[in-house]
Amino acid sequence: MSTPVKRVAFHTLGCKLNFSETAEISRSFNRHGFKKVDYRDEADIYILNTCSVTENADKEARKLIRQAKRRNPASAIAVIGCYAQLNPDEIAAIDGVNLILGTKEKFNLLEQLAQLDMNSDAKVIQSEINHTHTFAPSYSAGERTRSFLKIQDGCDYTCSFCTVPLARGESRSDTIENTMNAALEIAKTDTREIVLTGVNIGDFGKGSTATFFDLIQRLDHLNGIDRIRISSIEPNLLTDDVIEFCSSSNKLMPHFHMPLQSGSNKILVAMRRRYKRDLYADRVARIKSLNPDACIGADVIVGFPGETDEDFLDTYNILNDLDISYLHVFTYSERPNTDAIRLGKAVPKATRAERSKMLHILSDKKRRYFHTQLLGENRPVLFENMKNGKLVGHTDNYIQVQIDGDPKLINTIHKIYLAENNGAFVKGKL
């Protein structure tokens, strides 16, 4: 009688980097004969890759653990990722958790599961983060159209609000040759677009002679991939060389996501960011001078300790004035072991919520204006899926487009006439 195939379910919280790592781990399970099922289905093993950027991320992880155990009380539950590195004992106290692996150990998940004693208490395997120096390559391959390629991990910045260096360790990356080999593996699939991901990708090559600029020049010659997109890059690391190269490349997309975090220089200093507002404005102006149609997104945090009404207005006004396309708005969340919790006067939760709402409204206005400027143009769109009977994709400069079209067009690129601004997306015509 054959042994039944074990069912494994994965769920990922947080950033694109986590998604690429989950995909890499998932492939190792496939190679060993496991059957992958949805996290909402009954599985023998549930694997949760966690984030810990905010308190809400921790709460969501705890909820997902309990849901999995209710689906199959006999299942094994393994928790990996940033929350597992930062608070393993907190996770171990949750009923039903069997295995918690830290940052260095998560890629040995299969080996650890094989040795697991289901009748014992939760097993925690976690190294001190300052002992984590190796780079583990990964890329996602779940979506046909797009793959997240991890090019860098960790961060040497010490922003006062951020737990990522505590969870992922020092900045590190692979060689250009090894990174290109991973990109070539993606190019062998039917993926059309690669998104470069990491904690601080502008730091690629730190400690060697290679740079992020060197890498994108090599990637620009990659055959089998139509588009390469930069996920997020610090403004102080977005050099003129990179901006100019992207503006003339057919493969590097005219889309930049740069975290601002605050438009107040006082708050930027308290956050220990490595730039001031003028440098950020200069980067935006430089991008737009070379490519007026480029899309620029910004991260911003509201309610940082000591943020006054005047500080927030500095942020609102610079974002209102800058030629950016959309915002990702984060409400400040107190995180243990960060210096920010000891800085300044805490901003009341109601004030944080009000400021967040104002910036979300501003983001909607920015996005709508950006779309309006491009109506009447024909832009190349990579179609990704169907939604409510419409074919959905993104232009090179990251405008979501919906058209009446055949599902057979998914994973193909076509010039689309941008006809009507719908706010969150644009209605287009073939």
Legacy VTK file of the C-alpha trace (Angstrom):
# vtk DataFile Version 3.0
C-alpha trace
ASCII
DATASET POLYDATA
POINTS 430 float
0.000 0.000 0.000
1.498 3.348 -1.039
2.074 6.126 1.472
-0.462 8.969 1.003
0.989 12.194 -0.386
1.260 14.855 2.264
-0.599 18.107 1.594
1.231 21.361 2.348
-0.243 24.870 2.423
1.695 28.130 2.387
0.617 31.635 3.310
2.747 34.762 3.036
2.391 38.026 4.904
4.226 41.243 4.095
6.576 42.251 1.318
7.487 40.970 -2.143
10.718 39.625 -0.645
8.703 37.274 1.562
6.735 36.092 -1.477
9.919 35.255 -3.370
11.266 33.270 -0.393
7.993 31.391 0.122
8.087 30.392 -3.553
11.647 29.099 -3.220
10.752 27.004 -0.166
7.578 25.788 -1.863
9.587 24.477 -4.825
11.716 22.383 -2.472
8.522 20.749 -1.134
7.339 20.059 -4.690
10.639 18.341 -5.480
10.122 16.054 -2.473
6.676 14.933 -3.575
4.388 17.070 -1.413
1.034 18.193 -2.800
0.509 21.940 -2.534
-2.990 23.066 -1.505
-4.544 26.413 -0.675
-4.071 27.706 2.877
-7.872 27.824 3.208
-8.083 24.074 2.522
-7.348 21.125 4.780
-3.623 20.351 4.809
-1.231 18.112 6.712
1.320 20.921 7.088
0.638 24.654 7.239
3.573 27.020 6.697
3.165 30.688 7.548
5.828 33.147 6.358
5.386 36.178 8.567
6.010 39.923 8.591
6.541 42.046 11.691
6.654 45.602 10.367
3.514 46.568 12.292
1.540 45.291 15.258
-1.297 44.416 12.853
1.033 42.043 10.974
1.678 40.160 14.221
-2.069 39.988 14.973
-2.817 38.688 11.482
-0.197 35.947 11.904
-1.723 34.799 15.180
-5.194 34.716 13.588
-3.972 32.639 10.620
-2.268 30.130 12.924
-5.488 29.552 14.870
-7.549 29.245 11.675
-5.211 26.581 10.286
-5.398 24.520 13.477
-9.194 24.625 13.387
-9.186 23.324 9.793
-7.075 20.312 10.707
-6.326 19.786 14.412
-3.883 16.998 13.486
-1.829 19.232 11.183
1.724 20.446 11.773
2.124 24.214 11.809
5.459 25.858 11.046
6.045 29.596 11.380
8.953 31.330 9.649
9.851 34.906 8.692
10.405 38.157 10.562
7.884 37.586 13.363
9.469 34.173 13.981
12.909 35.785 14.302
11.806 38.638 16.544
9.272 36.975 18.866
9.630 33.161 18.714
8.536 32.631 22.334
5.331 34.595 21.735
4.539 32.343 18.773
5.497 29.183 20.683
2.874 30.072 23.296
0.101 29.836 20.674
-1.678 26.511 20.941
-1.024 24.278 17.933
2.296 25.680 16.713
4.893 22.937 16.233
7.924 24.609 14.682
9.367 28.144 14.644
12.393 28.875 12.460
14.419 32.076 12.466
15.876 33.970 9.519
18.974 31.810 9.135
17.140 28.492 9.566
13.970 28.898 7.451
15.527 27.456 4.283
16.139 24.197 6.216
12.409 23.823 6.824
12.050 20.420 5.154
14.881 18.921 7.191
13.474 20.297 10.443
9.957 19.028 9.708
11.357 15.538 9.081
12.833 15.537 12.606
9.752 17.024 14.275
8.155 15.302 17.267
4.461 16.202 17.082
3.936 15.186 20.714
6.457 17.650 22.137
6.207 21.379 22.769
6.798 23.862 19.966
10.372 23.627 18.698
12.198 26.941 18.284
15.364 27.090 16.167
16.724 30.593 15.908
20.204 32.076 15.677
21.222 35.537 16.792
20.663 37.803 13.828
24.265 39.059 13.896
25.290 35.481 13.038
23.349 35.615 9.757
25.727 36.497 6.923
24.819 34.225 4.000
22.598 35.214 1.091
19.878 32.743 0.112
18.731 33.328 -3.483
15.036 33.050 -4.323
12.416 34.000 -6.866
8.674 33.548 -7.183
7.133 31.573 -10.012
3.460 31.323 -9.062
2.190 34.053 -11.367
2.556 33.501 -15.093
3.135 37.141 -15.916
5.456 38.317 -13.148
8.259 36.988 -10.962
9.760 38.589 -7.856
13.549 38.127 -7.975
15.366 38.582 -4.663
18.631 40.413 -5.323
19.501 41.616 -1.807
18.658 40.923 1.841
19.121 42.660 5.192
19.876 46.303 5.917
22.722 48.261 7.475
20.559 51.336 8.005
19.371 51.938 11.548
16.091 53.799 11.071
14.694 54.392 14.532
11.239 52.944 13.768
12.260 49.809 11.877
12.597 46.204 13.047
13.774 44.821 9.687
17.531 44.911 10.502
16.694 43.083 13.746
14.750 40.455 11.790
16.906 40.068 8.669
20.407 41.126 9.682
23.135 42.906 7.763
22.958 43.949 4.114
24.120 41.200 1.776
23.650 40.101 -1.808
24.842 37.541 -4.317
27.273 38.094 -7.177
26.034 39.561 -10.438
26.763 36.234 -12.155
24.646 34.232 -9.700
21.867 36.823 -9.859
21.917 36.635 -13.653
21.725 32.830 -13.455
18.560 33.111 -11.352
17.131 35.604 -13.852
17.937 33.168 -16.668
16.006 30.436 -14.847
12.989 32.759 -14.734
13.454 33.563 -18.436
13.068 29.856 -19.240
9.460 30.023 -17.982
6.649 31.976 -19.648
7.091 34.892 -17.216
7.139 38.259 -18.987
8.195 40.588 -16.154
10.788 40.454 -13.362
10.410 42.645 -10.262
13.707 43.228 -8.423
13.148 42.854 -4.679
15.089 43.087 -1.436
15.188 45.028 1.816
17.440 47.774 0.442
18.124 46.914 -3.196
20.128 50.062 -3.911
22.721 48.516 -1.567
23.265 45.599 -3.958
26.924 44.594 -4.123
27.926 46.292 -0.863
31.315 44.958 0.203
32.296 44.123 -3.367
33.126 46.122 -6.485
29.658 45.467 -7.981
26.833 48.013 -7.780
23.106 48.099 -8.427
23.842 50.117 -11.573
26.160 47.337 -12.814
23.410 44.780 -12.219
20.655 46.570 -14.136
23.015 47.121 -17.072
23.515 43.346 -17.252
19.811 42.638 -16.805
19.002 44.994 -19.659
20.517 42.389 -22.021
18.518 39.480 -20.561
16.738 37.551 -23.307
13.331 35.996 -22.709
12.054 38.731 -20.378
10.196 41.785 -21.698
10.052 43.915 -18.563
12.185 44.569 -15.494
10.700 46.641 -12.696
12.429 48.105 -9.627
10.265 47.419 -6.562
11.493 50.094 -4.132
14.718 52.047 -3.762
15.988 54.572 -1.223
16.182 58.107 -2.682
19.804 58.535 -1.567
20.737 55.357 -3.484
18.819 56.241 -6.648
21.751 57.735 -8.547
21.699 59.855 -11.689
23.314 56.895 -13.508
20.389 54.624 -12.606
17.743 57.236 -13.467
19.365 58.067 -16.815
19.847 54.411 -17.738
16.220 53.545 -16.956
14.990 56.501 -19.014
16.690 55.132 -22.145
16.096 51.405 -21.582
13.302 49.481 -23.292
13.397 46.769 -20.625
13.643 48.795 -17.378
10.157 50.161 -16.731
9.512 53.907 -16.167
8.315 53.270 -12.619
10.099 54.209 -9.392
8.930 53.630 -5.843
10.895 55.781 -3.367
10.118 55.894 0.360
9.817 59.446 1.691
8.426 58.567 5.170
8.161 62.233 6.211
8.308 65.635 4.563
9.584 67.228 7.772
13.366 67.427 8.072
12.994 67.375 11.850
11.129 64.061 11.699
13.516 62.641 9.078
16.400 63.268 11.498
14.466 61.598 14.340
13.747 58.659 12.044
17.482 58.483 11.176
16.726 58.572 7.468
19.766 59.243 5.255
18.398 62.161 3.247
16.461 65.397 3.647
13.334 66.512 1.833
15.298 68.547 -0.720
17.173 65.476 -1.934
13.888 63.615 -2.348
12.415 66.491 -4.356
15.569 66.563 -6.493
15.224 62.859 -7.331
11.591 63.327 -8.381
12.511 66.309 -10.558
15.387 64.394 -12.159
13.163 61.431 -13.068
10.447 63.648 -14.523
12.895 65.795 -16.489
14.032 62.696 -18.397
10.667 60.934 -18.628
7.568 63.050 -17.832
5.367 59.926 -18.111
7.279 58.007 -15.421
5.252 56.763 -12.474
6.623 57.623 -9.020
5.226 56.135 -5.824
6.088 57.125 -2.259
5.910 55.498 1.178
4.959 57.810 4.027
4.490 57.267 7.773
2.010 59.348 9.790
1.980 59.765 13.553
5.695 59.268 14.252
6.514 60.229 17.889
6.806 63.995 18.218
5.112 64.698 14.858
3.278 68.000 15.344
0.544 69.448 13.144
3.232 71.609 11.513
5.407 68.551 10.809
2.472 66.749 9.231
1.627 69.792 7.110
5.244 69.806 5.888
4.664 66.229 4.743
1.266 66.942 3.199
2.449 70.040 1.366
5.584 68.527 -0.172
3.613 65.486 -1.329
0.937 67.758 -2.750
3.551 69.821 -4.619
5.707 66.950 -5.923
4.905 65.332 -9.259
4.324 61.878 -7.802
1.657 59.377 -8.834
0.462 57.565 -5.706
1.198 57.030 -1.991
1.521 54.023 0.292
0.421 55.405 3.654
1.466 53.706 6.899
0.240 54.638 10.362
3.144 54.597 12.827
3.120 51.462 14.968
5.156 51.146 18.159
7.565 48.237 17.776
9.551 46.679 20.643
13.340 47.147 20.657
13.237 50.207 18.402
14.543 53.596 19.481
11.474 55.437 18.206
9.314 54.344 21.134
11.546 56.443 23.403
11.422 59.544 21.187
9.124 62.508 21.580
5.504 62.589 22.601
3.258 59.832 21.286
0.723 61.042 18.734
-2.855 60.093 19.756
-4.343 57.217 17.750
-7.259 59.382 16.591
-4.830 61.982 15.217
-2.843 59.296 13.430
-6.062 58.009 11.843
-7.094 61.494 10.738
-3.700 62.187 9.137
-3.754 58.809 7.431
-7.183 59.557 5.954
-5.965 62.908 4.605
-3.029 61.276 2.836
-5.175 58.485 1.422
-7.446 61.123 -0.117
-4.379 62.939 -1.474
-3.107 59.667 -2.952
-6.419 59.140 -4.767
-6.177 62.658 -6.212
-2.579 62.114 -7.292
-3.392 58.824 -8.996
-6.408 60.284 -10.788
-4.362 63.272 -12.009
-1.547 61.026 -13.230
-4.041 58.917 -15.177
-5.726 61.994 -16.678
-2.410 63.282 -18.043
-2.034 60.115 -20.121
-5.557 59.734 -21.526
-5.574 59.527 -25.291
-2.171 57.810 -25.434
-1.402 54.264 -26.538
0.666 52.404 -23.902
1.969 48.814 -23.828
-0.052 46.721 -21.356
0.902 43.327 -19.954
-2.371 41.526 -19.236
-2.396 39.545 -15.997
-5.872 38.224 -15.162
-9.646 38.578 -15.501
-11.630 40.638 -12.999
-15.406 41.017 -13.103
-15.404 39.962 -16.736
-12.714 42.464 -17.719
-9.154 41.799 -18.841
-6.772 43.491 -16.377
-3.125 44.487 -16.783
-0.574 47.226 -16.199
1.102 49.675 -18.526
4.858 50.079 -18.552
4.414 53.037 -16.172
2.215 51.031 -13.806
-1.289 52.221 -14.654
-3.870 49.517 -14.105
-5.896 49.084 -17.300
-9.136 47.202 -17.825
-10.539 46.295 -21.245
-13.136 44.059 -22.846
-10.985 41.228 -24.110
-10.409 37.515 -24.508
-8.767 35.632 -21.568
-6.370 34.233 -24.175
-4.649 37.641 -24.062
-3.439 36.985 -20.493
0.377 37.060 -20.370
0.632 38.995 -23.634
1.621 42.626 -24.211
-0.460 44.905 -26.450
-0.634 48.611 -27.218
-3.820 49.886 -25.554
-5.607 53.199 -26.058
-6.174 54.848 -22.656
-9.778 55.998 -22.997
-11.424 56.762 -19.664
-10.149 57.567 -16.167
-11.895 55.516 -13.507
-9.712 56.668 -10.602
-8.155 53.409 -9.450
-7.817 52.215 -13.046
-8.181 53.347 -16.645
-10.598 51.876 -19.155
-8.766 51.023 -22.340
-9.383 49.833 -25.890
-7.360 47.516 -28.091
LINES 1 431
430 0 1 2 3 4 5 6 7 8 9 10 11 12 13 14 15 16 17 18 19 20 21 22 23 24 25 26 27 28 29 30 31 32 33 34 35 36 37 38 39 40 41 42 43 44 45 46 47 48 49 50 51 52 53 54 55 56 57 58 59 60 61 62 63 64 65 66 67 68 69 70 71 72 73 74 75 76 77 78 79 80 81 82 83 84 85 86 87 88 89 90 91 92 93 94 95 96 97 98 99 100 101 102 103 104 105 106 107 108 109 110 111 112 113 114 115 116 117 118 119 120 121 122 123 124 125 126 127 128 129 130 131 132 133 134 135 136 137 138 139 140 141 142 143 144 145 146 147 148 149 150 151 152 153 154 155 156 157 158 159 160 161 162 163 164 165 166 167 168 169 170 171 172 173 174 175 176 177 178 179 180 181 182 183 184 185 186 187 188 189 190 191 192 193 194 195 196 197 198 199 200 201 202 203 204 205 206 207 208 209 210 211 212 213 214 215 216 217 218 219 220 221 222 223 224 225 226 227 228 229 230 231 232 233 234 235 236 237 238 239 240 241 242 243 244 245 246 247 248 249 250 251 252 253 254 255 256 257 258 259 260 261 262 263 264 265 266 267 268 269 270 271 272 273 274 275 276 277 278 279 280 281 282 283 284 285 286 287 288 289 290 291 292 293 294 295 296 297 298 299 300 301 302 303 304 305 306 307 308 309 310 311 312 313 314 315 316 317 318 319 320 321 322 323 324 325 326 327 328 329 330 331 332 333 334 335 336 337 338 339 340 341 342 343 344 345 346 347 348 349 350 351 352 353 354 355 356 357 358 359 360 361 362 363 364 365 366 367 368 369 370 371 372 373 374 375 376 377 378 379 380 381 382 383 384 385 386 387 388 389 390 391 392 393 394 395 396 397 398 399 400 401 402 403 404 405 406 407 408 409 410 411 412 413 414 415 416 417 418 419 420 421 422 423 424 425 426 427 428 429
